[in-house]
Amino acid sequence: MAVNEKIAILGGTGFLGKNVVQVLSQGDKYEVSSCSRRTGVDIRDYSKIEEFLKAGFDTVINCAAHVGGIAYNEMKPIEVFEDNVQIGMNVVKACARTGVKNLINIMPNCTYPGNLDLYEEEKWWDGAIHESVLTYGLPRKMMWGLCQAYIKKYDIKFIHIIFPNMYGPDDYFDPVQSHALGALIHKIVEAKKKEYAFVDIWGTGRPVREWLYVKDSALSITRVLENRDNFVNNDIVNVGNGTGVSIKELAYIIKEIVGWNGEFVFDISRKDGAMCKIFRNEKMERLLQWRPPTPLRDGIKETIDWYLKNHG
């Protein structure tokens, strides 16, 4: 009888990680294990992650990161930078030393140069990361360089998936730590419940962002697993819809679905960040023969329904 591929999901209790665990645990193709700080494995401690991986895994999917929105990065710049550097170093070293053959690593879109509006893989190195996300994006991008070094001495394949901003059920909805979509859902639902006439939105509302439903993100990882031979070692690939929506437009979509009748006030004292972040996805379509299936409005409605059930 064929032995199932043993897969370890790091950060498996986090927003993305728990969805990846759920998707890969369906059927009998993979034998899935996961770890996170909640399970007692703090990946910032090398001895903990090495001990976990000594159980023997064919593939590791790294969903672990210290993450938050722009405001959170401003509040905790040192912690965000140092933790993500440490996580990246420990994951790569532990995978190599415990005989892992494949590491699929998740990268954020803020690893792209801040001067770009359209994100294409071949332009990933064509400029500096935007200053508003430097303390998060730079340590995540540094992991690619570390992988390049390890290729020279270890028989391990690295693939990096770059996602746009993700959203969905069980997201962060705290206005400080969440991304814009989660924060807007929280604010607008609360405004309807408490009959507020106004909701404040940080910045001008003009920045355009691409959003990916978290369940589609998890599905894309299964496609990468199934098509890993199509990738060169230490390859990167964008995974997204290739379309963007402004923060203002996003707010009005949420407002309509929630059924709130108030007005928005834009706090222009808050930073906008990069003005446009949209992916080119031709490489994804070619290598994975796949596109994310969930329309933005449908995903937002499912997210709002979940929020109302769990936080309403």
Order of alpha helices (4+ residues) and beta strands (2+ residues): beta-alpha-beta-alpha-beta-alpha-alpha-beta-beta-alpha-beta-beta-alpha-beta-beta-beta-alpha-beta-beta-alpha-beta-beta-alpha-alpha
